[in-house]
Structure formats: C-alpha cells, structure tokens
Amino acid sequence: METIPLTQLAIGERARVISLLATGQQRRRMLDLGLVPQAMIEALRKSPAGDPVAYRIRGAVIALRREEASLVTVARI
C-alpha cells in the first residue's frame, strides 16, 4: 500500500486516512473535522486559485489549505 500526502490526491480520487503529522491544536482540529485513521476521504474541487481544496470526509465537506493537507498521510483506493 503506497502512502502519499493528501496534497497529491487528484480531484475525484478517494483515499483512506493513514496518519496525521500535525501536533497540538492543529492535530485536535483535524481530528475534530473527522480526519481520523481509516476514515475515507475524497478530493472534490479546488478553489479558482488552487488553494484551498474541498474534501468530503464522513459525509461533510471541508476545505483544507495545502499547508494543512500536507500533514495528512493517505493511501489511494
């Protein structure tokens, strides 16, 4: 199973969250958004400027900036 940063997930692709590299309050926020290990995530769309990107996770749509998404490790499905 190849793991990649969430930033490398193409629009329309789905993946499974493997781990979070964030710490402290940033980690807590990501966990609260549903970015927990084994959760399914799908890249939906990019903003016109390309950052942030909208993702569907656990039935909700969230937006993550490139800096935040680079801290999430996923495995493509």
mmCIF file of the N, C-alpha and C atoms, coordinates in Angstrom:
data_MODEL
# 
_entry.id   MODEL 
# 
loop_
_atom_site.group_PDB 
_atom_site.id 
_atom_site.type_symbol 
_atom_site.label_atom_id 
_atom_site.label_alt_id 
_atom_site.label_comp_id 
_atom_site.label_asym_id 
_atom_site.label_entity_id 
_atom_site.label_seq_id 
_atom_site.pdbx_PDB_ins_code 
_atom_site.Cartn_x 
_atom_site.Cartn_y 
_atom_site.Cartn_z 
_atom_site.occupancy 
_atom_site.B_iso_or_equiv 
_atom_site.pdbx_formal_charge 
_atom_site.auth_seq_id 
_atom_site.auth_comp_id 
_atom_site.auth_asym_id 
_atom_site.auth_atom_id 
_atom_site.pdbx_PDB_model_num 
ATOM 1   N N  . MET A 1 1  ? 0.846   -1.176 0.000  1.00 0.00 ? 1  MET A N  1 
ATOM 2   C CA . MET A 1 1  ? 0.000   0.000  0.000  1.00 0.00 ? 1  MET A CA 1 
ATOM 3   C C  . MET A 1 1  ? 0.893   1.242  0.000  1.00 0.00 ? 1  MET A C  1 
ATOM 4   N N  . GLU A 1 2  ? 0.777   2.049  -1.025 1.00 0.00 ? 2  GLU A N  1 
ATOM 5   C CA . GLU A 1 2  ? 1.569   3.270  -1.149 1.00 0.00 ? 2  GLU A CA 1 
ATOM 6   C C  . GLU A 1 2  ? 0.891   4.407  -0.392 1.00 0.00 ? 2  GLU A C  1 
ATOM 7   N N  . THR A 1 3  ? 1.636   5.072  0.464  1.00 0.00 ? 3  THR A N  1 
ATOM 8   C CA . THR A 1 3  ? 1.087   6.223  1.175  1.00 0.00 ? 3  THR A CA 1 
ATOM 9   C C  . THR A 1 3  ? 1.635   7.505  0.566  1.00 0.00 ? 3  THR A C  1 
ATOM 10  N N  . ILE A 1 4  ? 0.758   8.509  0.515  1.00 0.00 ? 4  ILE A N  1 
ATOM 11  C CA . ILE A 1 4  ? 1.104   9.795  -0.074 1.00 0.00 ? 4  ILE A CA 1 
ATOM 12  C C  . ILE A 1 4  ? 0.534   10.906 0.800  1.00 0.00 ? 4  ILE A C  1 
ATOM 13  N N  . PRO A 1 5  ? 1.049   12.129 0.662  1.00 0.00 ? 5  PRO A N  1 
ATOM 14  C CA . PRO A 1 5  ? 0.405   13.257 1.340  1.00 0.00 ? 5  PRO A CA 1 
ATOM 15  C C  . PRO A 1 5  ? -0.951  13.538 0.683  1.00 0.00 ? 5  PRO A C  1 
ATOM 16  N N  . LEU A 1 6  ? -1.884  14.036 1.427  1.00 0.00 ? 6  LEU A N  1 
ATOM 17  C CA . LEU A 1 6  ? -3.216  14.345 0.899  1.00 0.00 ? 6  LEU A CA 1 
ATOM 18  C C  . LEU A 1 6  ? -3.144  15.331 -0.262 1.00 0.00 ? 6  LEU A C  1 
ATOM 19  N N  . THR A 1 7  ? -2.137  16.178 -0.292 1.00 0.00 ? 7  THR A N  1 
ATOM 20  C CA . THR A 1 7  ? -1.995  17.161 -1.374 1.00 0.00 ? 7  THR A CA 1 
ATOM 21  C C  . THR A 1 7  ? -1.809  16.506 -2.739 1.00 0.00 ? 7  THR A C  1 
ATOM 22  N N  . GLN A 1 8  ? -1.372  15.250 -2.792 1.00 0.00 ? 8  GLN A N  1 
ATOM 23  C CA . GLN A 1 8  ? -1.157  14.560 -4.063 1.00 0.00 ? 8  GLN A CA 1 
ATOM 24  C C  . GLN A 1 8  ? -2.398  13.840 -4.577 1.00 0.00 ? 8  GLN A C  1 
ATOM 25  N N  . LEU A 1 9  ? -3.479  13.880 -3.821 1.00 0.00 ? 9  LEU A N  1 
ATOM 26  C CA . LEU A 1 9  ? -4.721  13.236 -4.246 1.00 0.00 ? 9  LEU A CA 1 
ATOM 27  C C  . LEU A 1 9  ? -5.379  14.098 -5.321 1.00 0.00 ? 9  LEU A C  1 
ATOM 28  N N  . ALA A 1 10 ? -5.653  13.516 -6.473 1.00 0.00 ? 10 ALA A N  1 
ATOM 29  C CA . ALA A 1 10 ? -6.268  14.257 -7.580 1.00 0.00 ? 10 ALA A CA 1 
ATOM 30  C C  . ALA A 1 10 ? -7.767  14.433 -7.327 1.00 0.00 ? 10 ALA A C  1 
ATOM 31  N N  . ILE A 1 11 ? -8.330  15.455 -7.935 1.00 0.00 ? 11 ILE A N  1 
ATOM 32  C CA . ILE A 1 11 ? -9.763  15.709 -7.814 1.00 0.00 ? 11 ILE A CA 1 
ATOM 33  C C  . ILE A 1 11 ? -10.527 14.475 -8.319 1.00 0.00 ? 11 ILE A C  1 
ATOM 34  N N  . GLY A 1 12 ? -11.482 14.023 -7.522 1.00 0.00 ? 12 GLY A N  1 
ATOM 35  C CA . GLY A 1 12 ? -12.265 12.841 -7.875 1.00 0.00 ? 12 GLY A CA 1 
ATOM 36  C C  . GLY A 1 12 ? -11.721 11.550 -7.292 1.00 0.00 ? 12 GLY A C  1 
ATOM 37  N N  . GLU A 1 13 ? -10.486 11.561 -6.806 1.00 0.00 ? 13 GLU A N  1 
ATOM 38  C CA . GLU A 1 13 ? -9.903  10.352 -6.215 1.00 0.00 ? 13 GLU A CA 1 
ATOM 39  C C  . GLU A 1 13 ? -10.335 10.193 -4.759 1.00 0.00 ? 13 GLU A C  1 
ATOM 40  N N  . ARG A 1 14 ? -10.337 8.936  -4.330 1.00 0.00 ? 14 ARG A N  1 
ATOM 41  C CA . ARG A 1 14 ? -10.667 8.613  -2.939 1.00 0.00 ? 14 ARG A CA 1 
ATOM 42  C C  . ARG A 1 14 ? -9.477  7.951  -2.283 1.00 0.00 ? 14 ARG A C  1 
ATOM 43  N N  . ALA A 1 15 ? -9.400  8.110  -0.970 1.00 0.00 ? 15 ALA A N  1 
ATOM 44  C CA . ALA A 1 15 ? -8.290  7.527  -0.217 1.00 0.00 ? 15 ALA A CA 1 
ATOM 45  C C  . ALA A 1 15 ? -8.737  7.241  1.211  1.00 0.00 ? 15 ALA A C  1 
ATOM 46  N N  . ARG A 1 16 ? -7.876  6.527  1.911  1.00 0.00 ? 16 ARG A N  1 
ATOM 47  C CA . ARG A 1 16 ? -8.108  6.222  3.323  1.00 0.00 ? 16 ARG A CA 1 
ATOM 48  C C  . ARG A 1 16 ? -7.035  6.945  4.131  1.00 0.00 ? 16 ARG A C  1 
ATOM 49  N N  . VAL A 1 17 ? -7.455  7.641  5.189  1.00 0.00 ? 17 VAL A N  1 
ATOM 50  C CA . VAL A 1 17 ? -6.506  8.351  6.047  1.00 0.00 ? 17 VAL A CA 1 
ATOM 51  C C  . VAL A 1 17 ? -5.650  7.322  6.785  1.00 0.00 ? 17 VAL A C  1 
ATOM 52  N N  . ILE A 1 18 ? -4.333  7.521  6.744  1.00 0.00 ? 18 ILE A N  1 
ATOM 53  C CA . ILE A 1 18 ? -3.399  6.630  7.422  1.00 0.00 ? 18 ILE A CA 1 
ATOM 54  C C  . ILE A 1 18 ? -2.901  7.256  8.718  1.00 0.00 ? 18 ILE A C  1 
ATOM 55  N N  . SER A 1 19 ? -2.437  8.511  8.640  1.00 0.00 ? 19 SER A N  1 
ATOM 56  C CA . SER A 1 19 ? -1.925  9.170  9.844  1.00 0.00 ? 19 SER A CA 1 
ATOM 57  C C  . SER A 1 19 ? -1.932  10.683 9.692  1.00 0.00 ? 19 SER A C  1 
ATOM 58  N N  . LEU A 1 20 ? -1.774  11.363 10.827 1.00 0.00 ? 20 LEU A N  1 
ATOM 59  C CA . LEU A 1 20 ? -1.656  12.816 10.870 1.00 0.00 ? 20 LEU A CA 1 
ATOM 60  C C  . LEU A 1 20 ? -0.275  13.171 11.397 1.00 0.00 ? 20 LEU A C  1 
ATOM 61  N N  . LEU A 1 21 ? 0.382   14.113 10.742 1.00 0.00 ? 21 LEU A N  1 
ATOM 62  C CA . LEU A 1 21 ? 1.690   14.566 11.191 1.00 0.00 ? 21 LEU A CA 1 
ATOM 63  C C  . LEU A 1 21 ? 1.578   15.844 12.013 1.00 0.00 ? 21 LEU A C  1 
ATOM 64  N N  . ALA A 1 22 ? 0.379   16.388 12.114 1.00 0.00 ? 22 ALA A N  1 
ATOM 65  C CA . ALA A 1 22 ? 0.147   17.620 12.871 1.00 0.00 ? 22 ALA A CA 1 
ATOM 66  C C  . ALA A 1 22 ? 0.258   17.350 14.369 1.00 0.00 ? 22 ALA A C  1 
ATOM 67  N N  . THR A 1 23 ? 0.539   18.405 15.116 1.00 0.00 ? 23 THR A N  1 
ATOM 68  C CA . THR A 1 23 ? 0.631   18.306 16.573 1.00 0.00 ? 23 THR A CA 1 
ATOM 69  C C  . THR A 1 23 ? -0.190  19.413 17.220 1.00 0.00 ? 23 THR A C  1 
ATOM 70  N N  . GLY A 1 24 ? -0.422  19.262 18.512 1.00 0.00 ? 24 GLY A N  1 
ATOM 71  C CA . GLY A 1 24 ? -1.085  20.301 19.296 1.00 0.00 ? 24 GLY A CA 1 
ATOM 72  C C  . GLY A 1 24 ? -2.494  20.609 18.844 1.00 0.00 ? 24 GLY A C  1 
ATOM 73  N N  . GLN A 1 25 ? -2.815  21.911 18.837 1.00 0.00 ? 25 GLN A N  1 
ATOM 74  C CA . GLN A 1 25 ? -4.168  22.345 18.486 1.00 0.00 ? 25 GLN A CA 1 
ATOM 75  C C  . GLN A 1 25 ? -4.514  22.033 17.036 1.00 0.00 ? 25 GLN A C  1 
ATOM 76  N N  . GLN A 1 26 ? -3.522  22.084 16.166 1.00 0.00 ? 26 GLN A N  1 
ATOM 77  C CA . GLN A 1 26 ? -3.779  21.773 14.761 1.00 0.00 ? 26 GLN A CA 1 
ATOM 78  C C  . GLN A 1 26 ? -4.214  20.313 14.615 1.00 0.00 ? 26 GLN A C  1 
ATOM 79  N N  . ARG A 1 27 ? -3.573  19.408 15.333 1.00 0.00 ? 27 ARG A N  1 
ATOM 80  C CA . ARG A 1 27 ? -3.951  17.995 15.305 1.00 0.00 ? 27 ARG A CA 1 
ATOM 81  C C  . ARG A 1 27 ? -5.373  17.815 15.842 1.00 0.00 ? 27 ARG A C  1 
ATOM 82  N N  . ARG A 1 28 ? -5.679  18.482 16.940 1.00 0.00 ? 28 ARG A N  1 
ATOM 83  C CA . ARG A 1 28 ? -7.011  18.378 17.557 1.00 0.00 ? 28 ARG A CA 1 
ATOM 84  C C  . ARG A 1 28 ? -8.086  18.845 16.571 1.00 0.00 ? 28 ARG A C  1 
ATOM 85  N N  . ARG A 1 29 ? -7.816  19.961 15.870 1.00 0.00 ? 29 ARG A N  1 
ATOM 86  C CA . ARG A 1 29 ? -8.774  20.489 14.889 1.00 0.00 ? 29 ARG A CA 1 
ATOM 87  C C  . ARG A 1 29 ? -9.010  19.481 13.775 1.00 0.00 ? 29 ARG A C  1 
ATOM 88  N N  . MET A 1 30 ? -7.942  18.883 13.276 1.00 0.00 ? 30 MET A N  1 
ATOM 89  C CA . MET A 1 30 ? -8.079  17.901 12.197 1.00 0.00 ? 30 MET A CA 1 
ATOM 90  C C  . MET A 1 30 ? -8.863  16.672 12.657 1.00 0.00 ? 30 MET A C  1 
ATOM 91  N N  . LEU A 1 31 ? -8.595  16.220 13.865 1.00 0.00 ? 31 LEU A N  1 
ATOM 92  C CA . LEU A 1 31 ? -9.347  15.086 14.400 1.00 0.00 ? 31 LEU A CA 1 
ATOM 93  C C  . LEU A 1 31 ? -10.820 15.442 14.541 1.00 0.00 ? 31 LEU A C  1 
ATOM 94  N N  . ASP A 1 32 ? -11.113 16.670 14.994 1.00 0.00 ? 32 ASP A N  1 
ATOM 95  C CA . ASP A 1 32 ? -12.498 17.130 15.129 1.00 0.00 ? 32 ASP A CA 1 
ATOM 96  C C  . ASP A 1 32 ? -13.204 17.210 13.784 1.00 0.00 ? 32 ASP A C  1 
ATOM 97  N N  . LEU A 1 33 ? -12.447 17.483 12.713 1.00 0.00 ? 33 LEU A N  1 
ATOM 98  C CA . LEU A 1 33 ? -13.025 17.540 11.365 1.00 0.00 ? 33 LEU A CA 1 
ATOM 99  C C  . LEU A 1 33 ? -13.291 16.144 10.792 1.00 0.00 ? 33 LEU A C  1 
ATOM 100 N N  . GLY A 1 34 ? -12.834 15.108 11.482 1.00 0.00 ? 34 GLY A N  1 
ATOM 101 C CA . GLY A 1 34 ? -13.066 13.741 11.027 1.00 0.00 ? 34 GLY A CA 1 
ATOM 102 C C  . GLY A 1 34 ? -11.863 13.078 10.391 1.00 0.00 ? 34 GLY A C  1 
ATOM 103 N N  . LEU A 1 35 ? -10.722 13.737 10.395 1.00 0.00 ? 35 LEU A N  1 
ATOM 104 C CA . LEU A 1 35 ? -9.512  13.166 9.795  1.00 0.00 ? 35 LEU A CA 1 
ATOM 105 C C  . LEU A 1 35 ? -8.866  12.196 10.772 1.00 0.00 ? 35 LEU A C  1 
ATOM 106 N N  . VAL A 1 36 ? -9.542  11.089 10.993 1.00 0.00 ? 36 VAL A N  1 
ATOM 107 C CA . VAL A 1 36 ? -9.055  10.052 11.900 1.00 0.00 ? 36 VAL A CA 1 
ATOM 108 C C  . VAL A 1 36 ? -8.561  8.866  11.068 1.00 0.00 ? 36 VAL A C  1 
ATOM 109 N N  . PRO A 1 37 ? -7.613  8.100  11.593 1.00 0.00 ? 37 PRO A N  1 
ATOM 110 C CA . PRO A 1 37 ? -7.123  6.937  10.842 1.00 0.00 ? 37 PRO A CA 1 
ATOM 111 C C  . PRO A 1 37 ? -8.265  6.028  10.384 1.00 0.00 ? 37 PRO A C  1 
ATOM 112 N N  . GLN A 1 38 ? -8.153  5.555  9.170  1.00 0.00 ? 38 GLN A N  1 
ATOM 113 C CA . GLN A 1 38 ? -9.096  4.665  8.484  1.00 0.00 ? 38 GLN A CA 1 
ATOM 114 C C  . GLN A 1 38 ? -10.315 5.374  7.910  1.00 0.00 ? 38 GLN A C  1 
ATOM 115 N N  . ALA A 1 39 ? -10.469 6.672  8.107  1.00 0.00 ? 39 ALA A N  1 
ATOM 116 C CA . ALA A 1 39 ? -11.594 7.411  7.526  1.00 0.00 ? 39 ALA A CA 1 
ATOM 117 C C  . ALA A 1 39 ? -11.386 7.535  6.014  1.00 0.00 ? 39 ALA A C  1 
ATOM 118 N N  . MET A 1 40 ? -12.477 7.484  5.262  1.00 0.00 ? 40 MET A N  1 
ATOM 119 C CA . MET A 1 40 ? -12.434 7.655  3.812  1.00 0.00 ? 40 MET A CA 1 
ATOM 120 C C  . MET A 1 40 ? -12.505 9.144  3.490  1.00 0.00 ? 40 MET A C  1 
ATOM 121 N N  . ILE A 1 41 ? -11.714 9.570  2.502  1.00 0.00 ? 41 ILE A N  1 
ATOM 122 C CA . ILE A 1 41 ? -11.706 10.979 2.099  1.00 0.00 ? 41 ILE A CA 1 
ATOM 123 C C  . ILE A 1 41 ? -11.696 11.043 0.578  1.00 0.00 ? 41 ILE A C  1 
ATOM 124 N N  . GLU A 1 42 ? -12.389 12.043 0.031  1.00 0.00 ? 42 GLU A N  1 
ATOM 125 C CA . GLU A 1 42 ? -12.459 12.224 -1.423 1.00 0.00 ? 42 GLU A CA 1 
ATOM 126 C C  . GLU A 1 42 ? -12.174 13.682 -1.750 1.00 0.00 ? 42 GLU A C  1 
ATOM 127 N N  . ALA A 1 43 ? -11.290 13.925 -2.706 1.00 0.00 ? 43 ALA A N  1 
ATOM 128 C CA . ALA A 1 43 ? -10.999 15.285 -3.165 1.00 0.00 ? 43 ALA A CA 1 
ATOM 129 C C  . ALA A 1 43 ? -12.126 15.704 -4.112 1.00 0.00 ? 43 ALA A C  1 
ATOM 130 N N  . LEU A 1 44 ? -12.805 16.798 -3.791 1.00 0.00 ? 44 LEU A N  1 
ATOM 131 C CA . LEU A 1 44 ? -13.957 17.226 -4.580 1.00 0.00 ? 44 LEU A CA 1 
ATOM 132 C C  . LEU A 1 44 ? -13.629 18.305 -5.597 1.00 0.00 ? 44 LEU A C  1 
ATOM 133 N N  . ARG A 1 45 ? -13.052 19.419 -5.134 1.00 0.00 ? 45 ARG A N  1 
ATOM 134 C CA . ARG A 1 45 ? -12.767 20.522 -6.056 1.00 0.00 ? 45 ARG A CA 1 
ATOM 135 C C  . ARG A 1 45 ? -11.751 21.475 -5.463 1.00 0.00 ? 45 ARG A C  1 
ATOM 136 N N  . LYS A 1 46 ? -11.070 22.187 -6.368 1.00 0.00 ? 46 LYS A N  1 
ATOM 137 C CA . LYS A 1 46 ? -10.104 23.208 -5.952 1.00 0.00 ? 46 LYS A CA 1 
ATOM 138 C C  . LYS A 1 46 ? -10.754 24.570 -6.094 1.00 0.00 ? 46 LYS A C  1 
ATOM 139 N N  . SER A 1 47 ? -10.316 25.509 -5.297 1.00 0.00 ? 47 SER A N  1 
ATOM 140 C CA . SER A 1 47 ? -10.774 26.881 -5.470 1.00 0.00 ? 47 SER A CA 1 
ATOM 141 C C  . SER A 1 47 ? -10.152 27.429 -6.751 1.00 0.00 ? 47 SER A C  1 
ATOM 142 N N  . PRO A 1 48 ? -10.661 28.533 -7.284 1.00 0.00 ? 48 PRO A N  1 
ATOM 143 C CA . PRO A 1 48 ? -10.100 29.084 -8.524 1.00 0.00 ? 48 PRO A CA 1 
ATOM 144 C C  . PRO A 1 48 ? -8.593  29.356 -8.448 1.00 0.00 ? 48 PRO A C  1 
ATOM 145 N N  . ALA A 1 49 ? -8.105  29.722 -7.268 1.00 0.00 ? 49 ALA A N  1 
ATOM 146 C CA . ALA A 1 49 ? -6.676  29.979 -7.109 1.00 0.00 ? 49 ALA A CA 1 
ATOM 147 C C  . ALA A 1 49 ? -5.891  28.691 -6.831 1.00 0.00 ? 49 ALA A C  1 
ATOM 148 N N  . GLY A 1 50 ? -6.606  27.582 -6.617 1.00 0.00 ? 50 GLY A N  1 
ATOM 149 C CA . GLY A 1 50 ? -5.950  26.296 -6.371 1.00 0.00 ? 50 GLY A CA 1 
ATOM 150 C C  . GLY A 1 50 ? -5.748  25.946 -4.913 1.00 0.00 ? 50 GLY A C  1 
ATOM 151 N N  . ASP A 1 51 ? -6.020  26.879 -4.017 1.00 0.00 ? 51 ASP A N  1 
ATOM 152 C CA . ASP A 1 51 ? -5.840  26.632 -2.579 1.00 0.00 ? 51 ASP A CA 1 
ATOM 153 C C  . ASP A 1 51 ? -6.879  27.454 -1.836 1.00 0.00 ? 51 ASP A C  1 
ATOM 154 N N  . PRO A 1 52 ? -7.762  26.903 -1.052 1.00 0.00 ? 52 PRO A N  1 
ATOM 155 C CA . PRO A 1 52 ? -7.797  25.541 -0.540 1.00 0.00 ? 52 PRO A CA 1 
ATOM 156 C C  . PRO A 1 52 ? -8.488  24.561 -1.490 1.00 0.00 ? 52 PRO A C  1 
ATOM 157 N N  . VAL A 1 53 ? -8.502  23.300 -1.067 1.00 0.00 ? 53 VAL A N  1 
ATOM 158 C CA . VAL A 1 53 ? -9.178  22.227 -1.790 1.00 0.00 ? 53 VAL A CA 1 
ATOM 159 C C  . VAL A 1 53 ? -10.298 21.702 -0.897 1.00 0.00 ? 53 VAL A C  1 
ATOM 160 N N  . ALA A 1 54 ? -11.456 21.410 -1.504 1.00 0.00 ? 54 ALA A N  1 
ATOM 161 C CA . ALA A 1 54 ? -12.595 20.856 -0.765 1.00 0.00 ? 54 ALA A CA 1 
ATOM 162 C C  . ALA A 1 54 ? -12.511 19.331 -0.784 1.00 0.00 ? 54 ALA A C  1 
ATOM 163 N N  . TYR A 1 55 ? -12.719 18.737 0.382  1.00 0.00 ? 55 TYR A N  1 
ATOM 164 C CA . TYR A 1 55 ? -12.695 17.276 0.542  1.00 0.00 ? 55 TYR A CA 1 
ATOM 165 C C  . TYR A 1 55 ? -13.984 16.822 1.206  1.00 0.00 ? 55 TYR A C  1 
ATOM 166 N N  . ARG A 1 56 ? -14.461 15.637 0.830  1.00 0.00 ? 56 ARG A N  1 
ATOM 167 C CA . ARG A 1 56 ? -15.610 15.037 1.518  1.00 0.00 ? 56 ARG A CA 1 
ATOM 168 C C  . ARG A 1 56 ? -15.053 13.987 2.466  1.00 0.00 ? 56 ARG A C  1 
ATOM 169 N N  . ILE A 1 57 ? -15.420 14.116 3.733  1.00 0.00 ? 57 ILE A N  1 
ATOM 170 C CA . ILE A 1 57 ? -15.000 13.147 4.735  1.00 0.00 ? 57 ILE A CA 1 
ATOM 171 C C  . ILE A 1 57 ? -16.142 12.927 5.702  1.00 0.00 ? 57 ILE A C  1 
ATOM 172 N N  . ARG A 1 58 ? -16.508 11.676 5.866  1.00 0.00 ? 58 ARG A N  1 
ATOM 173 C CA . ARG A 1 58 ? -17.580 11.283 6.769  1.00 0.00 ? 58 ARG A CA 1 
ATOM 174 C C  . ARG A 1 58 ? -18.878 12.048 6.521  1.00 0.00 ? 58 ARG A C  1 
ATOM 175 N N  . GLY A 1 59 ? -19.199 12.291 5.243  1.00 0.00 ? 59 GLY A N  1 
ATOM 176 C CA . GLY A 1 59 ? -20.452 12.944 4.881  1.00 0.00 ? 59 GLY A CA 1 
ATOM 177 C C  . GLY A 1 59 ? -20.422 14.461 4.924  1.00 0.00 ? 59 GLY A C  1 
ATOM 178 N N  . ALA A 1 60 ? -19.333 15.050 5.361  1.00 0.00 ? 60 ALA A N  1 
ATOM 179 C CA . ALA A 1 60 ? -19.216 16.515 5.427  1.00 0.00 ? 60 ALA A CA 1 
ATOM 180 C C  . ALA A 1 60 ? -18.184 16.981 4.403  1.00 0.00 ? 60 ALA A C  1 
ATOM 181 N N  . VAL A 1 61 ? -18.332 18.205 3.951  1.00 0.00 ? 61 VAL A N  1 
ATOM 182 C CA . VAL A 1 61 ? -17.361 18.796 3.039  1.00 0.00 ? 61 VAL A CA 1 
ATOM 183 C C  . VAL A 1 61 ? -16.526 19.797 3.833  1.00 0.00 ? 61 VAL A C  1 
ATOM 184 N N  . ILE A 1 62 ? -15.210 19.620 3.781  1.00 0.00 ? 62 ILE A N  1 
ATOM 185 C CA . ILE A 1 62 ? -14.298 20.515 4.487  1.00 0.00 ? 62 ILE A CA 1 
ATOM 186 C C  . ILE A 1 62 ? -13.301 21.081 3.488  1.00 0.00 ? 62 ILE A C  1 
ATOM 187 N N  . ALA A 1 63 ? -12.735 22.230 3.804  1.00 0.00 ? 63 ALA A N  1 
ATOM 188 C CA . ALA A 1 63 ? -11.713 22.838 2.959  1.00 0.00 ? 63 ALA A CA 1 
ATOM 189 C C  . ALA A 1 63 ? -10.408 22.867 3.741  1.00 0.00 ? 63 ALA A C  1 
ATOM 190 N N  . LEU A 1 64 ? -9.347  22.396 3.100  1.00 0.00 ? 64 LEU A N  1 
ATOM 191 C CA . LEU A 1 64 ? -8.028  22.405 3.721  1.00 0.00 ? 64 LEU A CA 1 
ATOM 192 C C  . LEU A 1 64 ? -7.053  23.129 2.809  1.00 0.00 ? 64 LEU A C  1 
ATOM 193 N N  . ARG A 1 65 ? -6.238  23.969 3.391  1.00 0.00 ? 65 ARG A N  1 
ATOM 194 C CA . ARG A 1 65 ? -5.168  24.622 2.648  1.00 0.00 ? 65 ARG A CA 1 
ATOM 195 C C  . ARG A 1 65 ? -4.052  23.608 2.419  1.00 0.00 ? 65 ARG A C  1 
ATOM 196 N N  . ARG A 1 66 ? -3.228  23.877 1.431  1.00 0.00 ? 66 ARG A N  1 
ATOM 197 C CA . ARG A 1 66 ? -2.119  22.977 1.076  1.00 0.00 ? 66 ARG A CA 1 
ATOM 198 C C  . ARG A 1 66 ? -1.247  22.685 2.293  1.00 0.00 ? 66 ARG A C  1 
ATOM 199 N N  . GLU A 1 67 ? -0.960  23.692 3.083  1.00 0.00 ? 67 GLU A N  1 
ATOM 200 C CA . GLU A 1 67 ? -0.122  23.534 4.279  1.00 0.00 ? 67 GLU A CA 1 
ATOM 201 C C  . GLU A 1 67 ? -0.720  22.502 5.251  1.00 0.00 ? 67 GLU A C  1 
ATOM 202 N N  . GLU A 1 68 ? -2.042  22.549 5.435  1.00 0.00 ? 68 GLU A N  1 
ATOM 203 C CA . GLU A 1 68 ? -2.710  21.598 6.334  1.00 0.00 ? 68 GLU A CA 1 
ATOM 204 C C  . GLU A 1 68 ? -2.785  20.210 5.711  1.00 0.00 ? 68 GLU A C  1 
ATOM 205 N N  . ALA A 1 69 ? -3.153  20.150 4.426  1.00 0.00 ? 69 ALA A N  1 
ATOM 206 C CA . ALA A 1 69 ? -3.322  18.864 3.751  1.00 0.00 ? 69 ALA A CA 1 
ATOM 207 C C  . ALA A 1 69 ? -1.996  18.098 3.655  1.00 0.00 ? 69 ALA A C  1 
ATOM 208 N N  . SER A 1 70 ? -0.879  18.811 3.638  1.00 0.00 ? 70 SER A N  1 
ATOM 209 C CA . SER A 1 70 ? 0.413   18.135 3.551  1.00 0.00 ? 70 SER A CA 1 
ATOM 210 C C  . SER A 1 70 ? 0.744   17.364 4.829  1.00 0.00 ? 70 SER A C  1 
ATOM 211 N N  . LEU A 1 71 ? 0.007   17.627 5.903  1.00 0.00 ? 71 LEU A N  1 
ATOM 212 C CA . LEU A 1 71 ? 0.235   16.944 7.183  1.00 0.00 ? 71 LEU A CA 1 
ATOM 213 C C  . LEU A 1 71 ? -0.598  15.673 7.340  1.00 0.00 ? 71 LEU A C  1 
ATOM 214 N N  . VAL A 1 72 ? -1.390  15.350 6.313  1.00 0.00 ? 72 VAL A N  1 
ATOM 215 C CA . VAL A 1 72 ? -2.252  14.163 6.349  1.00 0.00 ? 72 VAL A CA 1 
ATOM 216 C C  . VAL A 1 72 ? -1.690  13.136 5.374  1.00 0.00 ? 72 VAL A C  1 
ATOM 217 N N  . THR A 1 73 ? -1.418  11.931 5.871  1.00 0.00 ? 73 THR A N  1 
ATOM 218 C CA . THR A 1 73 ? -0.937  10.844 5.025  1.00 0.00 ? 73 THR A CA 1 
ATOM 219 C C  . THR A 1 73 ? -2.109  9.930  4.691  1.00 0.00 ? 73 THR A C  1 
ATOM 220 N N  . VAL A 1 74 ? -2.256  9.611  3.398  1.00 0.00 ? 74 VAL A N  1 
ATOM 221 C CA . VAL A 1 74 ? -3.373  8.776  2.942  1.00 0.00 ? 74 VAL A CA 1 
ATOM 222 C C  . VAL A 1 74 ? -2.872  7.657  2.037  1.00 0.00 ? 74 VAL A C  1 
ATOM 223 N N  . ALA A 1 75 ? -3.739  6.680  1.807  1.00 0.00 ? 75 ALA A N  1 
ATOM 224 C CA . ALA A 1 75 ? -3.469  5.610  0.858  1.00 0.00 ? 75 ALA A CA 1 
ATOM 225 C C  . ALA A 1 75 ? -4.599  5.613  -0.168 1.00 0.00 ? 75 ALA A C  1 
ATOM 226 N N  . ARG A 1 76 ? -4.242  5.703  -1.451 1.00 0.00 ? 76 ARG A N  1 
ATOM 227 C CA . ARG A 1 76 ? -5.263  5.714  -2.509 1.00 0.00 ? 76 ARG A CA 1 
ATOM 228 C C  . ARG A 1 76 ? -6.050  4.406  -2.493 1.00 0.00 ? 76 ARG A C  1 
ATOM 229 N N  . ILE A 1 77 ? -7.295  4.521  -2.947 1.00 0.00 ? 77 ILE A N  1 
ATOM 230 C CA . ILE A 1 77 ? -8.151  3.324  -3.046 1.00 0.00 ? 77 ILE A CA 1 
ATOM 231 C C  . ILE A 1 77 ? -8.282  2.959  -4.512 1.00 0.00 ? 77 ILE A C  1 
# 
